[in-house]
Amino acid sequence: MRLVTVKMPEVYVEGIEELVRAGRYTSRSEAIRVAVRELLRRELWGAGPLAERGWLEGVASHA
């Protein structure tokens, strides 16, 4: 995996930490990976406009 540094509003970080405390995810990193994967599925690999044009064909298998 590759390390990526991201700045985000404190309220987002607090929300992610709450999900971890509630046991929904094992870490902030896991929660963020899930969120990014879902965004990519929706926007690129699913039914989003880029998917309709065949963009990133075959990349979904890496998710």
One Martini backbone bead per residue (centre of mass of N, CA, C, O) as a GRO file, in nm:
protein
   63
    1MET     BB    1   0.101   0.033   0.012
    2ARG     BB    2   0.015   0.376   0.008
    3LEU     BB    3   0.100   0.680   0.132
    4VAL     BB    4  -0.153   0.928   0.227
    5THR     BB    5  -0.204   1.269   0.263
    6VAL     BB    6  -0.484   1.425   0.440
    7LYS     BB    7  -0.700   1.695   0.441
    8MET     BB    8  -0.954   1.763   0.697
    9PRO     BB    9  -1.211   1.817   0.864
   10GLU     BB   10  -1.270   1.766   1.192
   11VAL     BB   11  -1.555   1.639   1.162
   12TYR     BB   12  -1.456   1.396   0.999
   13VAL     BB   13  -1.260   1.277   1.203
   14GLU     BB   14  -1.467   1.239   1.428
   15GLY     BB   15  -1.650   1.047   1.272
   16ILE     BB   16  -1.442   0.827   1.223
   17GLU     BB   17  -1.373   0.777   1.522
   18GLU     BB   18  -1.659   0.685   1.598
   19LEU     BB   19  -1.664   0.433   1.418
   20VAL     BB   20  -1.428   0.299   1.563
   21ARG     BB   21  -1.546   0.297   1.852
   22ALA     BB   22  -1.806   0.128   1.748
   23GLY     BB   23  -1.667  -0.107   1.550
   24ARG     BB   24  -1.687  -0.067   1.230
   25TYR     BB   25  -1.374  -0.011   1.254
   26THR     BB   26  -1.025  -0.057   1.316
   27SER     BB   27  -0.968   0.220   1.153
   28ARG     BB   28  -0.921   0.503   0.984
   29SER     BB   29  -0.801   0.378   0.732
   30GLU     BB   30  -1.027   0.180   0.673
   31ALA     BB   31  -1.257   0.386   0.644
   32ILE     BB   32  -1.128   0.543   0.409
   33ARG     BB   33  -1.097   0.311   0.209
   34VAL     BB   34  -1.398   0.251   0.188
   35ALA     BB   35  -1.487   0.530   0.087
   36VAL     BB   36  -1.312   0.534  -0.170
   37ARG     BB   37  -1.412   0.274  -0.297
   38GLU     BB   38  -1.710   0.368  -0.324
   39LEU     BB   39  -1.654   0.610  -0.502
   40LEU     BB   40  -1.520   0.453  -0.736
   41ARG     BB   41  -1.754   0.269  -0.796
   42ARG     BB   42  -1.958   0.495  -0.863
   43GLU     BB   43  -1.773   0.684  -1.065
   44LEU     BB   44  -1.596   0.446  -1.234
   45TRP     BB   45  -1.709   0.126  -1.194
   46GLY     BB   46  -2.002   0.180  -1.241
   47ALA     BB   47  -2.266   0.420  -1.325
   48GLY     BB   48  -2.098   0.637  -1.405
   49PRO     BB   49  -1.987   0.844  -1.653
   50LEU     BB   50  -1.706   0.702  -1.689
   51ALA     BB   51  -1.809   0.411  -1.714
   52GLU     BB   52  -1.980   0.457  -1.973
   53ARG     BB   53  -1.690   0.510  -2.132
   54GLY     BB   54  -1.472   0.288  -2.016
   55TRP     BB   55  -1.320   0.383  -1.780
   56LEU     BB   56  -1.110   0.177  -1.625
   57GLU     BB   57  -1.092  -0.093  -1.742
   58GLY     BB   58  -1.050  -0.348  -1.492
   59VAL     BB   59  -1.003  -0.203  -1.209
   60ALA     BB   60  -1.225  -0.328  -1.023
   61SER     BB   61  -1.055  -0.590  -0.951
   62HIS     BB   62  -0.882  -0.417  -0.721
   63ALA     BB   63  -1.116  -0.364  -0.488
   0.00000   0.00000   0.00000
